[in-house]
Amino acid sequence: MSVLGDVQTTYRSFAVYAAGSSPCFEEWALGVVDDHEVQRWLARLPEPKRQPNLVFAAARWHGLAAPAPYDHLRATLLGDAGRIRATSMERATQTNEVGRLAVLVPAFASVPGDGPVGLLDVGASAGLCLYPDRWSYSWSTGRGAVTVGPAAPSLHAGVSGPAPLSEALPEVVWRGGIDLNPLDAADADTCRWLLTLVWPEHDDRRVRLEEALDIARHEPPGLRRGDLLQELPGLAAEALAALPHGGRLLVFSSAVIAYLDVPGRERYAALMRDLLTDPRLHWVSNERPRALPAVTATGPPPPPGRYVLAVDGHAVAHTHQHGRDLHWWD
Ligand SMILES: C[S@@+](CC[C@H](N)C(=O)[O-])C[C@H]1O[C@@H](n2cnc3c(N)ncnc32)[C@H](O)[C@@H]1O
């Protein structure tokens, strides 16, 4: 396929992904699909830097207001004197969505055993998902609301199916993470970039992100810089050694594994299966269907745009990409 064809395909599928969630980003992506001049502008970026989330955030970083009509994006990109291009080259999409905890916590609760846990977040970004015990949860179910935890701050998700909605929050005795580029919640520029990555209409996510950054600033997570394939075995061994008797280590990832190339994804799945031979260790993944195809295949086919939530390599639910709801099956 031609480079412009690739750009069109990427933006067309992003429009599907954004549909019903961000009318602005859907309109912008569809605008690009029909706009050869903007496609040529994008095609001059290296392939990984053409992704809509990154380019839209870079344009907003340099002052483009959103929501706004597509013409504003078009004029901003075509009039760029190099700053938007430079920001796209320098930065990465490291959206850290703490709302995903509302779907991860039921998966944590479904892990066999009880007692204290260690949490190892693979592809942690700023590590904001390492504090499930600092939030309260309100899950709407067909049988009414289920709540757990103190009053604030709070996360909400709609739930269908028999998800294990625990009555208690996990007791976390160890937290750590790995990222190619760990982000520091105490750094103002980093916080501004993370806030810019939140989609335009998602004011609730921006509020939540501020709260999550505040939590991480007060208790900075131990984040290791490096490639997850290299760093995971060593960090998992450290975490296991630090656990009290009876403790379990939950190694989890959300919205990360699709960043690896296909051989890397296969190596990650094999590495996790190796690590699972230790009965104290469990694996929770909340990933796009194509990230871990063998895991995805253990459940029903996911509807478009849904993530696959899995425990120890077995799919248990389909989830909203930002943790707004989950469907757990019997
Ligand atoms: C979209 S963010 C998701 C962050 C977080 N897990 C969440 O759900 O909010 C993906 C993160 O994975 C990290 N990442 C991608 N490839 C990686 C690799 N090979 N090793 C370590 N981290 C990686 C990126 O740097 C980024 O911070």
The ligand as a Gaussian input file, in Angstrom:
#p B3LYP/6-31G(d) Opt

LIG

0 1
 C       -0.762000       3.925000      26.263000
 S        0.423000       3.890000      27.569000
 C       -0.484000       2.968000      28.781000
 C       -0.081000       3.327000      30.178000
 C       -0.823000       2.579000      31.295000
 N       -0.554000       1.170000      31.239000
 C       -2.306000       2.840000      31.287000
 O       -3.096000       1.900000      31.075000
 O       -2.710000       3.979000      31.502000
 C        1.611000       2.704000      26.991000
 C        2.926000       2.749000      27.772000
 O        3.713000       1.598000      27.398000
 C        5.065000       1.998000      27.349000
 N        5.806000       1.042000      26.513000
 C        5.611000       0.786000      25.192000
 N        6.505000      -0.142000      24.770000
 C        7.256000      -0.484000      25.845000
 C        8.342000      -1.380000      26.051000
 N        8.839000      -2.115000      25.057000
 N        8.878000      -1.474000      27.282000
 C        8.398000      -0.719000      28.310000
 N        7.378000       0.163000      28.161000
 C        6.819000       0.278000      26.959000
 C        5.005000       3.402000      26.765000
 O        6.203000       4.120000      27.033000
 C        3.772000       3.960000      27.452000
 O        4.104000       4.643000      28.645000

